[in-house]
Amino acid sequence: MSRRKKQPTIDGWQEAVEGVKEKEKSTEINVIAKTEGQKRYIQTILNNDITFCSGPAGSGKTYLSAGIGLQLLLKGEYKKIVIMRPATEACGEKIGWVPGTANQKLEGFTASFFDSIGMFLRKTAIKDLIEEGHIEVIPLGFLRGRSLSHSCILIEESQDLTVSQTLLILTRIGLGSKMVFSGDLTQSDIHERNGLEDAFSRLQGVKGVGFCELDSSDIVRHSIIAPIIERYKKR
């Protein structure tokens, strides 16, 4: 005799949040900055509706924004986290041959985000949030016409957004939402002015829009990355 599987409730986002809290035995997500630059990044996110962050690989851009997003979600300040990333193939590498559906291929593009939230929550808790609709991945091709309200919207690899794609995303922000663009201006794979670089010059002085620049002193992934990046700057 098979046991009947208990179905998740769909009566509101608060039940899902409370369920995650119970499973994690904690109501707090602790996001710890390890450098002064990372502290500025966290404060910029908290103090603005829209944040643009540029920084080198390993400086904690995704980890910190994912942690802050989870922290605010579990406090009930937002109904969901939305994750976006341009489907740009790095350094000319083609992924069309990779087996699987379009959604399965998209998972590879968002792996860095889920790696980061996996440092704060167990896989079962993350799965519950996804199933209840409190973590959503939106391909840019399906974004037009959406209004993202009461959401923490995180955009990774923003150096690979075009200017028009950046404008499209910016105009999707709805009431009670927060948006964070992060990327590395030295690793753009598009052959035109990218949206992150353009925003740093175009949107300065706009109320509610904040900017943060991290550098090699903020790299915490591995100590060898900083000197490698410095050598490549000299080419």
C-alpha positions as MATLAB code, in Angstrom:
seq = 'MSRRKKQPTIDGWQEAVEGVKEKEKSTEINVIAKTEGQKRYIQTILNNDITFCSGPAGSGKTYLSAGIGLQLLLKGEYKKIVIMRPATEACGEKIGWVPGTANQKLEGFTASFFDSIGMFLRKTAIKDLIEEGHIEVIPLGFLRGRSLSHSCILIEESQDLTVSQTLLILTRIGLGSKMVFSGDLTQSDIHERNGLEDAFSRLQGVKGVGFCELDSSDIVRHSIIAPIIERYKKR';
ca = [
       0.000    0.000    0.000;
       1.596    3.245   -1.155;
       1.653    6.283    1.067;
      -0.180    9.297   -0.201;
       2.142   12.187   -0.920;
       1.244   15.361    0.920;
       0.626   18.213   -1.474;
       2.131   21.657   -0.761;
      -0.285   24.388    0.218;
      -1.019   27.174   -2.247;
      -2.960   29.459    0.063;
      -0.417   32.265    0.051;
       3.251   33.049    0.085;
       3.425   33.472    3.868;
       2.740   29.751    4.460;
       5.691   28.843    2.248;
       7.954   31.290    4.027;
       6.937   29.933    7.423;
       7.519   26.404    6.174;
      11.060   27.252    5.130;
      11.691   28.931    8.480;
      10.563   25.812   10.320;
      12.734   23.510    8.220;
      15.772   25.715    8.654;
      15.120   26.099   12.422;
      15.918   29.754   12.034;
      14.166   32.961   11.030;
      17.404   34.679   10.042;
      19.639   34.596    6.991;
      23.003   36.022    8.009;
      24.818   37.804    5.197;
      28.359   38.665    6.273;
      30.492   41.129    4.298;
      34.195   40.288    4.355;
      35.546   43.541    2.891;
      34.726   47.238    3.032;
      33.632   47.134   -0.590;
      31.188   44.331    0.163;
      29.771   46.358    3.065;
      29.162   49.260    0.678;
      27.502   46.884   -1.789;
      25.065   45.574    0.849;
      24.193   49.103    1.992;
      23.685   50.235   -1.591;
      21.222   47.382   -2.174;
      19.330   48.116    1.045;
      19.189   51.886    0.516;
      18.051   51.967   -3.123;
      15.276   50.654   -5.335;
      17.729   49.810   -8.121;
      21.422   48.958   -7.691;
      24.127   48.536  -10.307;
      27.277   46.724   -9.186;
      30.454   46.115  -11.163;
      33.216   43.933   -9.806;
      35.743   41.227  -10.696;
      35.144   37.497  -10.495;
      35.099   36.235   -6.932;
      34.173   39.532   -5.284;
      30.844   38.211   -3.948;
      28.436   39.980   -6.302;
      26.045   37.026   -6.691;
      26.526   35.608   -3.189;
      25.701   38.886   -1.452;
      22.724   39.825   -3.623;
      21.280   36.301   -3.305;
      21.769   36.390    0.484;
      20.120   39.794    0.845;
      17.261   38.641   -1.394;
      16.638   35.576    0.785;
      16.939   37.635    3.954;
      14.289   40.099    2.791;
      12.043   37.321    1.466;
      12.023   35.437    4.752;
      11.339   38.664    6.640;
       8.196   39.023    4.546;
       9.330   42.207    2.789;
       8.980   40.627   -0.666;
       6.764   37.899   -2.100;
       9.387   36.369   -4.370;
      12.892   36.495   -5.767;
      13.157   36.826   -9.540;
      16.412   35.807  -11.203;
      17.432   36.832  -14.733;
      20.543   36.433  -16.822;
      21.233   37.100  -20.507;
      21.669   33.840  -22.424;
      24.984   34.936  -23.887;
      27.509   32.218  -24.641;
      30.821   32.980  -22.923;
      33.879   33.621  -25.091;
      32.150   32.285  -28.208;
      31.357   28.897  -26.652;
      28.220   27.404  -28.218;
      25.651   25.549  -26.095;
      23.218   24.530  -28.834;
      24.687   21.022  -28.862;
      24.093   20.523  -25.113;
      21.368   17.861  -24.654;
      18.075   18.729  -22.985;
      15.149   21.093  -23.316;
      15.406   24.879  -23.419;
      14.541   25.014  -19.710;
      17.225   22.464  -18.875;
      19.787   24.500  -20.789;
      18.627   27.622  -18.961;
      19.451   25.918  -15.655;
      23.120   26.097  -16.578;
      22.922   29.865  -16.933;
      21.411   30.290  -13.452;
      23.604   27.732  -11.654;
      25.712   30.430   -9.996;
      22.637   31.899   -8.305;
      21.478   28.534   -6.990;
      25.024   27.739   -5.854;
      24.901   30.947   -3.814;
      21.511   30.395   -2.175;
      22.642   26.845   -1.429;
      25.096   28.397    1.014;
      22.139   29.735    3.020;
      19.408   27.078    2.624;
      19.173   23.317    2.202;
      18.114   21.891   -1.164;
      14.725   20.814    0.192;
      13.975   24.352    1.378;
      15.035   25.824   -1.970;
      12.832   23.308   -3.778;
       9.853   24.315   -1.636;
      10.369   27.998   -2.453;
      10.566   27.229   -6.179;
       7.457   25.033   -6.124;
       5.493   27.698   -4.252;
       6.563   30.337   -6.791;
       8.750   32.346   -4.434;
      11.858   31.872   -6.568;
      11.249   32.424  -10.277;
      13.641   32.346  -13.241;
      12.486   34.525  -16.147;
      14.183   34.341  -19.575;
      14.507   37.803  -21.100;
      12.539   36.668  -24.145;
       9.419   36.251  -21.985;
       9.804   39.487  -20.032;
       7.951   42.009  -22.183;
       4.550   42.864  -20.727;
       5.395   41.614  -17.229;
       5.038   43.837  -14.161;
       7.156   42.549  -11.287;
       5.667   43.860   -8.045;
       6.700   43.062   -4.452;
       9.730   41.211   -5.810;
      13.481   41.229   -5.278;
      14.781   41.085   -8.855;
      18.378   39.948   -9.359;
      20.068   40.266  -12.752;
      23.386   38.477  -13.175;
      26.098   38.934  -15.817;
      24.717   42.371  -16.642;
      27.817   43.170  -18.688;
      26.259   40.930  -21.366;
      23.000   42.870  -21.545;
      22.488   45.235  -24.455;
      21.333   48.762  -23.668;
      17.835   47.958  -24.989;
      17.630   44.790  -22.848;
      18.627   46.798  -19.782;
      15.873   49.333  -20.499;
      13.362   46.492  -20.928;
      14.274   45.040  -17.527;
      14.275   48.428  -15.785;
      10.760   49.185  -17.000;
       9.426   45.902  -15.559;
       9.966   46.956  -11.934;
       6.645   47.219  -10.119;
       5.384   48.607   -6.838;
       7.294   47.534   -3.743;
      10.135   45.903   -5.677;
      13.924   46.070   -5.522;
      16.254   45.376   -8.455;
      19.985   44.530   -8.488;
      22.165   44.378  -11.608;
      25.610   42.814  -11.162;
      28.406   42.044  -13.570;
      32.069   42.301  -14.490;
      32.839   44.996  -17.047;
      36.099   43.260  -17.994;
      34.295   40.098  -19.131;
      31.650   41.249  -21.597;
      30.876   38.878  -24.483;
      28.843   41.267  -26.603;
      30.307   43.427  -29.352;
      28.632   46.714  -28.481;
      28.267   49.048  -25.530;
      26.775   46.918  -22.778;
      23.881   47.828  -20.521;
      25.859   47.812  -17.266;
      28.512   50.213  -18.526;
      25.835   52.419  -20.089;
      23.808   52.570  -16.845;
      26.842   53.679  -14.827;
      27.108   56.786  -17.001;
      23.468   57.356  -17.987;
      21.664   56.942  -14.642;
      23.976   58.779  -12.248;
      21.977   61.156  -10.059;
      18.612   59.413  -10.521;
      16.897   59.216   -7.122;
      16.539   55.635   -5.926;
      19.328   54.323   -8.174;
      22.617   53.352   -6.500;
      26.017   52.291   -7.796;
      28.816   50.198   -6.324;
      32.203   49.294   -7.784;
      34.159   46.405   -6.293;
      37.817   45.733   -7.090;
      40.489   43.088   -6.613;
      40.697   43.864   -2.877;
      37.136   42.517   -2.547;
      37.899   39.109   -4.067;
      37.194   36.388   -1.504;
      36.729   33.284   -3.691;
      40.429   32.311   -3.767;
      43.528   34.365   -3.031;
      45.110   33.453   -6.368;
      42.393   35.178   -8.427;
      43.435   38.751   -7.549;
      47.050   38.489   -8.801;
      45.866   36.675  -11.939;
      43.426   39.483  -12.725;
      46.118   42.101  -12.140;
      48.441   40.340  -14.624;
      45.730   40.229  -17.280;
      45.096   43.954  -16.856;
      48.630   44.559  -18.195;
      48.130   42.854  -21.533;
];
